[in-house]
Amino acid sequence: MTDKTIETKSFNFKKFSIYGGQSGMPVSTDGVLLGAWANLAPKSSVLDIGTGTGLLALMAAQRFEDTSISAIDIDQHAIDAATVNIKQSPWQDRISLHHGSVLTSEFSKRFDAIICNPPYFNSGEQAQQSQRAIARHTDSLDHLELAQRCFEITTTAATASFILPTTEGEGFIKLAQQCGWYLAKRLDVKTTDRKPAIRVLFELSKDPVCEQDLQRESLTIHHNGGYSEAFIALTKDFYLKM
């Protein structure tokens, strides 16, 4: 049976829009959380790995005016959609797109920061659309290889920021530490106060001192039938109705 490719609807933010095209990648809360949370140094060179429709690259460009952003994706449909979104944004001169795998692509410079919403399905379960399967299955981007590659293509003072489901995030952190990374910041995300954390955002550093001063916080998305004050404060520069 041939996989069907579904046109994804557009999603409007305050300063840019995301057109999904045939990428099969709708805007996710995970992506918005990471894009709003990741801390990038001034005048830094940033790599967005698995850019999809360009969401993280565009959020980084909006938040940090003096950053230079490269965005890479293995899927051509994603690159096509990201091209449209970046060209229609105010920051197209600061974002460059690359079609290929981060594991095999050569880069002309080392990056000061990595932002990545990596794949996490390990069960072999297949997504309904082939593009979504490529984007979300670890078969296409092994976590140990990803952590090692991020270490190789970044500067000595670099950081790398990710979001994953809690269990997969714990595993990723352990693998990253085998590659020379240290855990600098962590944000555990719950949907409501009474539920356990379902996502973890984490920042990795090459400086071993950071683990002694580990910044660990938590965020609850919903409170009393609406969004929590913390979630609104984090995402209000992006969501239209915040």
C-alpha positions as CSV (number, residue, x, y, z in Angstrom):
1,M,0.0,0.0,0.0
2,T,1.3,3.5,-0.9
3,D,1.5,6.0,2.0
4,K,-0.6,9.0,1.5
5,T,0.8,12.5,1.9
6,I,-1.6,14.9,3.6
7,E,-1.4,18.7,3.2
8,T,-0.9,20.2,6.7
9,K,-2.8,23.4,7.6
10,S,-1.1,26.7,8.3
11,F,-0.6,27.9,11.9
12,N,-0.3,31.6,12.6
13,F,1.9,33.0,15.3
14,K,2.3,36.7,16.3
15,K,5.2,37.4,14.0
16,F,5.3,34.5,11.5
17,S,3.2,31.7,10.1
18,I,3.9,28.0,9.7
19,Y,2.8,26.3,6.5
20,G,3.0,22.5,6.8
21,G,2.7,21.7,3.1
22,Q,3.2,18.0,2.5
23,S,5.6,17.5,5.4
24,G,2.9,15.8,7.6
25,M,4.3,17.8,10.5
26,P,1.8,20.0,12.3
27,V,2.9,22.6,14.9
28,S,3.4,20.9,18.2
29,T,3.4,22.2,21.8
30,D,6.8,20.4,22.2
31,G,8.3,22.5,19.5
32,V,6.9,25.8,20.9
33,L,8.1,24.9,24.4
34,L,11.6,24.2,23.2
35,G,11.8,27.3,20.9
36,A,10.6,29.5,23.8
37,W,12.9,27.9,26.4
38,A,16.2,27.3,24.7
39,N,18.8,29.9,25.7
40,L,21.2,31.1,23.0
41,A,24.2,33.3,23.5
42,P,24.4,36.7,21.9
43,K,25.9,36.7,18.3
44,S,25.9,32.9,18.2
45,S,25.8,30.5,15.4
46,V,22.9,28.1,15.8
47,L,22.0,24.7,14.2
48,D,18.4,23.5,14.2
49,I,18.5,19.8,13.6
50,G,15.5,18.2,12.1
51,T,14.0,21.6,11.4
52,G,10.7,20.2,9.9
53,T,8.7,23.3,8.9
54,G,11.3,25.7,10.3
55,L,9.5,26.4,13.6
56,L,12.5,26.3,15.9
57,A,14.7,28.3,13.5
58,L,12.1,31.0,13.2
59,M,11.5,31.2,17.0
60,A,15.2,31.5,17.5
61,A,15.4,34.3,14.9
62,Q,12.6,36.1,16.6
63,R,14.1,35.8,20.1
64,F,17.7,36.5,19.3
65,E,18.2,39.3,16.8
66,D,21.9,38.8,16.3
67,T,22.0,35.0,15.8
68,S,22.9,33.2,12.5
69,I,20.8,30.1,12.1
70,S,21.4,27.0,10.0
71,A,18.5,24.5,9.7
72,I,18.8,21.0,8.4
73,D,16.3,18.2,7.6
74,I,16.5,14.9,5.9
75,D,13.0,15.1,4.4
76,Q,12.5,17.1,1.2
77,H,8.8,17.9,1.9
78,A,9.9,19.4,5.2
79,I,12.6,21.5,3.5
80,D,10.0,22.7,0.9
81,A,7.6,23.8,3.7
82,A,10.4,25.4,5.7
83,T,11.6,27.3,2.6
84,V,8.1,28.9,2.2
85,N,7.9,29.8,5.9
86,I,11.3,31.3,6.1
87,K,10.9,33.4,2.9
88,Q,7.7,34.8,4.3
89,S,9.2,35.7,7.6
90,P,11.1,38.9,8.6
91,W,14.3,36.9,9.1
92,Q,15.1,35.1,5.9
93,D,18.5,36.8,5.7
94,R,19.6,35.1,8.9
95,I,18.4,31.5,8.3
96,S,19.9,29.1,5.9
97,L,18.4,25.7,5.0
98,H,20.2,22.4,4.2
99,H,18.7,19.2,2.9
100,G,20.5,16.2,4.3
101,S,21.4,14.2,7.4
102,V,23.2,15.9,10.2
103,L,25.2,12.7,10.7
104,T,26.8,12.8,7.3
105,S,26.6,16.5,6.2
106,E,29.8,18.6,6.3
107,F,29.6,22.0,7.8
108,S,32.0,24.9,7.1
109,K,32.0,26.1,10.8
110,R,31.4,24.9,14.3
111,F,28.2,25.9,16.0
112,D,27.7,27.7,19.3
113,A,24.4,26.1,20.0
114,I,22.2,23.2,18.9
115,I,18.4,23.1,19.1
116,C,16.6,19.9,18.4
117,N,13.3,18.2,18.8
118,P,14.6,14.7,18.1
119,P,12.7,11.5,17.1
120,Y,11.7,9.2,19.9
121,F,9.6,6.2,18.9
122,N,11.7,3.1,19.6
123,S,8.9,0.5,19.4
124,G,9.1,0.1,15.6
125,E,5.5,1.3,15.4
126,Q,4.8,3.0,12.1
127,A,3.2,6.4,11.8
128,Q,0.4,6.7,9.2
129,Q,2.4,9.0,6.9
130,S,5.8,8.3,5.7
131,Q,7.1,11.8,6.3
132,R,5.9,11.7,9.9
133,A,7.6,8.3,10.3
134,I,10.9,9.8,9.1
135,A,10.6,12.7,11.5
136,R,9.6,10.8,14.6
137,H,11.3,7.4,14.5
138,T,14.8,6.9,16.0
139,D,15.6,4.6,13.1
140,S,16.4,7.8,11.1
141,L,18.4,9.5,13.9
142,D,19.9,7.3,16.6
143,H,20.2,9.2,19.9
144,L,23.8,8.1,20.7
145,E,24.9,9.1,17.2
146,L,23.0,12.4,17.4
147,A,24.7,13.3,20.8
148,Q,28.1,12.4,19.5
149,R,27.6,14.3,16.2
150,C,26.4,17.4,18.2
151,F,29.6,17.3,20.2
152,E,31.8,17.0,17.1
153,I,30.3,20.0,15.3
154,T,30.1,22.5,18.1
155,T,32.5,24.9,19.8
156,T,34.0,24.3,23.2
157,A,31.6,26.7,24.9
158,A,28.6,25.3,23.0
159,T,25.2,24.3,24.4
160,A,22.7,21.8,23.0
161,S,19.0,22.0,23.9
162,F,16.4,19.2,23.4
163,I,12.9,18.1,24.3
164,L,11.8,14.5,24.7
165,P,9.2,12.4,26.6
166,T,10.5,12.0,30.1
167,T,11.7,8.4,29.8
168,E,13.4,8.9,26.5
169,G,14.9,12.1,27.7
170,E,16.5,10.4,30.7
171,G,18.0,7.9,28.3
172,F,19.3,10.6,26.0
173,I,21.0,12.5,28.8
174,K,22.8,9.3,29.9
175,L,24.0,8.7,26.3
176,A,25.0,12.3,25.9
177,Q,27.1,12.1,29.0
178,Q,29.0,9.2,27.5
179,C,29.9,11.6,24.6
180,G,31.3,14.3,26.9
181,W,28.2,16.4,27.5
182,Y,27.1,17.6,30.9
183,L,23.6,18.4,32.1
184,A,23.3,22.2,32.7
185,K,19.5,22.9,32.8
186,R,16.4,20.8,33.0
187,L,12.7,21.6,32.8
188,D,10.1,19.0,33.6
189,V,6.7,19.6,32.0
190,K,3.4,18.4,33.3
191,T,0.0,18.9,31.7
192,T,-1.7,19.4,35.1
193,D,-0.5,19.6,38.7
194,R,-1.8,16.1,39.5
195,K,-0.2,14.3,36.6
196,P,3.4,13.2,36.3
197,A,5.8,15.0,34.0
198,I,5.4,13.9,30.4
199,R,8.2,15.9,28.7
200,V,11.7,17.0,29.7
201,L,13.5,19.9,28.2
202,F,17.3,19.9,28.8
203,E,20.3,21.9,28.0
204,L,23.7,20.2,27.6
205,S,27.1,21.9,28.0
206,K,30.7,20.9,27.6
207,D,31.6,22.5,30.9
208,P,31.7,19.9,33.8
209,V,31.2,22.7,36.4
210,C,27.6,23.2,35.2
211,E,26.4,19.9,36.7
212,Q,27.4,21.2,40.2
213,D,25.0,24.2,39.6
214,L,22.3,22.2,37.8
215,Q,19.2,24.4,37.2
216,R,16.2,22.1,37.5
217,E,12.7,23.5,37.3
218,S,9.1,22.3,36.5
219,L,6.3,23.7,34.4
220,T,2.6,22.9,34.4
221,I,0.7,23.7,31.2
222,H,-2.9,23.8,32.5
223,H,-4.3,25.3,35.7
224,N,-7.9,25.8,36.8
225,G,-9.3,25.0,33.4
226,G,-7.0,27.3,31.5
227,Y,-3.3,27.8,30.8
228,S,-1.0,28.3,33.7
229,E,0.7,31.7,34.3
230,A,4.1,30.0,33.8
231,F,3.1,28.6,30.4
232,I,1.6,31.9,29.3
233,A,4.8,33.8,30.4
234,L,7.0,31.3,28.4
235,T,5.0,31.3,25.2
236,K,3.2,34.7,25.1
237,D,5.6,36.2,22.6
238,F,4.5,33.6,20.0
239,Y,0.9,32.4,20.5
240,L,-1.7,34.8,19.1
241,K,-4.1,34.5,22.0
242,M,-1.7,34.6,24.9
